[in-house]
């Protein structure tokens, strides 16, 4: 195995192998939830296990994606989608009370599922690292603008300060797809 692809392949293998025990945890948590026989606080604990398993699966998806990109094995399934639909998917995913969407989109050709996860990760990073309850996603053709972005959260959201796997993976994906990220006057500019 070539030295420059050994580590990304190892990471891909780890992501793949971690899915089996994670599927077991998730499956049994869902089974326990469906029985409806759990009393307080056990029902809450199982719900927390189920949510954490979902988060772990998302993290493995992001890590696996970056590993494939770094190893030169990423083959995006490019399809047409509207940038406004991507922004609305973020609001659906993170909650309309946390993400306000506006603007007019245009059609772009991207790996739709990966692009949705990327834009959601960037909005989540702006919320988490900016300390906000809500962000806006304004769509203008091929560009999505997420605001506000604080000076402190800027390097994290851009993936320059590696404290948020989702944001770092999003930046790598967007650049791989030929897009760009920049922060200007407290707004993250995503060009697809």
Secondary structure by P-SEA (a helix, b strand, c coil): ccccaaaaaaaaaaaaaaaaaaaaaaaaaaaaaaaccccaaaaaaaaaaaaaaaaaaaaaaaaaaaaaaaacccccbbbbbbaaaaaaaaaaaaccccbbbbbbbbbbbcaaaaaaaaaaaaaaaaaaaacccbbbbbbcccbbbbccccccccccccccccccaaaaaaaaaaaaacccccccccbbbbcc
